[in-house]
Structure formats: structure tokens, C-alpha cells
Amino acid sequence: MGSTQKVLVADDSPVVLRMLEKIVTGAGFQVVLAHDGLEAVEKAFTDSLDLVVLDVGMPRMNGYQACRLLKSEAATRDLPVIILTSKDQEADRFWGLETGADYYVTKDAEPLRILELVKNVLLEERQRKRPAGRERPAAGASTSCSTASSTRRSCSPRSARSRAAWRSSTRPSRP
């Protein structure tokens, strides 16, 4: 497989950080930890990352602010971002995706479902970075993270073009 892909996990809860670190490293990926949004942004600019997982309610800089900053800078614009939060209201999901997050998942999702999403996003990222002519389709890869209560979860489609179409279809219409 080559070099190990690196995931930044940012959350102010030591329990959540440990749990995510355990499942992601157990799947063979490297994990970089951040305890707040500002630390996450700093590490995103200094480490070579393949994915960022952000909580929303963090000190110094919340996840929405960190995501907006990462998506507005050329150096980190294409870095996939998953918002992983306990906030499950429709307005929270809207603002998470509006700030540029690629995926929005609530913390009550099964840990294996979260890991499945992380693996699929990293697979997609590895394929995106693959040199031209060496691309292979992702057999069975999907970034869907819907569960029995899919109305409480949201994951956007895989491609940037379909993500943009999905985002525009979830925005409230303006009068």
C-alpha cells in the first residue's frame, strides 16, 4: 500500500480522542491528535494529512471555524473534512456542510460505521492522488454512512461535483 495515510482527529474530549485514535490506528492509519480547533488548524498546516475529523464544540476555535479556515486556504482546500459531533439538529448539519465540511456525522453513530466512513474517504483520497493512468475504480467503496435512523446522519456523495449538487439540494430555498 505504500506510506500510511494520516488522519487528524480534533476533539476536546479525551475519551472521544482515545476511542477514535484506537479504532483508526487499529485499522492501520496514523493518527494526529488535537485538543481544540486552533491546534487542529496549526497541525493541518504543518503535518502532511489525508483527512481531518473535527468536533464542533471545542475551545479556542470551534469545528465550524476550523473547517471554514481549512477550506479557504489553498494549501488545505482539498483536504477532506468530516464533522463528527453530538449536534444532530438539521440547522447544525446545514452549517457544518455550509462551512465546507465534506461529511457530517453524529457521535451516536456506531464506531465501526465511523471507521467505515474514514476508510472510504481515505481510499477515495488515495485514488485522487494516484498518478494519471494508474487510476482504478473503488470496488464497492462508498462513503454512505446512513443507518437505521438515517434522518439523523448525513454524508455527502463521493465526488466534488456530486457533493456540490448535494449541498445545493439541501440548502433552504430563498424567497
N, C-alpha and C positions, 0 to 999 in steps of 0.2 A: 504494500500500500504506500510505501514511501514515508515521508515525515508525518508525525502525528498532528492532527488538527487540534487547534487551541480554542477553548471556549472561555469567555469571561462571564462570570456569574456575579451579579451585584445585588445584595440584599442586606438590610440592616439586622436581620435575624440570624444569629449564629446557628440556630437549629436548621433553618432552611438552607443556609450556606453549606453546612456539613452534609445534609441529605443530598443536595444537588451535586456536591463535589463527589460523594461516594458513588452515586449512580452513573455520573458522567465519566469519571476516571475508571470505574468498573467496566465501562463499555470500550475502554482503550483510548480515550481522548485526554488531552492535557487540560487542566482547569486553572484559571487565574481568578482569584477572589478579590472582590471589592466590597467595602462595608457601607458605601454611600455613593450617590450619583457622581460627585466630583471625582472621587477616586476612580470610578469606572471610566469616566471620560479621559482622565490622565493616562490610565493603563491602555485604553483603546488607541491612544496616540503613540505610546511608547512600545507596546508589545505587538507582535505580528499575530493578529487574531483572525479566526474564521467565523466566529459567531459571538453575539453578545446577548445575555439573558438579563433583563432588568426588572427589579421590583419597582412599583410606583412610589410607595410611601417610604422614602429614605431621607435622612438628614443631609444638610448642606446643598443638595441638588436632587430633586425628585426624578423618578424614572422618565416622566414625560419630558422634562427639561433636558435630561441627558440624551434621550433619543433624538430630540429636535436638534441639539447641537451636533451629535454624530452624523445625522443625515444632512446637515447643512454644510459640512466641511468636505472638500474634495477627497481628502485622504481617507475618510471613513464612510463616505456616502454609500458605497456599495456593500458595506458590512451588514449582514443580516442581523436584525434585532427582534428578539422575542420579548414581549412584555409578559411577565409572569407575576400575577398579583392576586390579592384576595378581593379586589374591587370587581364586582360582577354585574354592575348596572349597565344598561345599554349606553348611557352617556359616557361611562368610563371607557368602554370598548371603542366608542366613536373617537374620543380624544386620544386614546392610545394609537389608533391607526392614523388619525389626523396628524400626529406628530412625526409620522414616518415609520412607525413600527411595521415590521413585515408580518408579525403574528401576535395574537393576543390570547393568552391562556390564563384561566383562573387557577389558583393554587389548590383548589379542591380536586383538580384532575388527578387521576391515578399517576403515581410516579413513573410507571412503565409507559404510560401514554405520553408523558412529558419527554421521557428518554427517546421514544419513537420519533417524536417531532424533532428533537435535537439531532438524532442520527440522519433523518431525512433531509433536514436543512443542510447539514454538513456534507451529505452526499451530493446534493444539488450544487453546493458551493465548490466542491472539489471538481465536479464536472464543468462548472462555469470557468474555472481556472485552467482546465486541461487545454493544452495547445491545440490549435485548429487541426482538423484532420484526425484527431485521436478521440473524438467525442463518441460516447456510447450512450444509448438511452438508459435511463434508470429503470431496470426491470422491476416492476411492482412498487417503485418508490412513490410515495405520496406524502404530502405534508398535512393531510387532513387530520385533525385531532378531535373530530366530533365524537361524542359519547352518547350514552342514552339520553342525557339532558343537554343535547346539542344547542339549545337556545341559550345556554349559559357559557358556551365556549365559542371561540371564533378563531379560525385560521384561514388566512388568505390563500388563494391558489398559488401555484408554484412559480410561474413566470412573471417577470416585471410587468409585461403588457397585461396579463390577466389580473395581476394584483391591482393595477391602476383601474381596470374596468370594474373589478370587485369593489374597490374603495369607492368609486363614483356611484355604484349602485347602492351602497349602504349609507351614503350621505343623505341627510334630510333634504327634501326639495325646498327651494326658496320660493316664496310667493312672488 
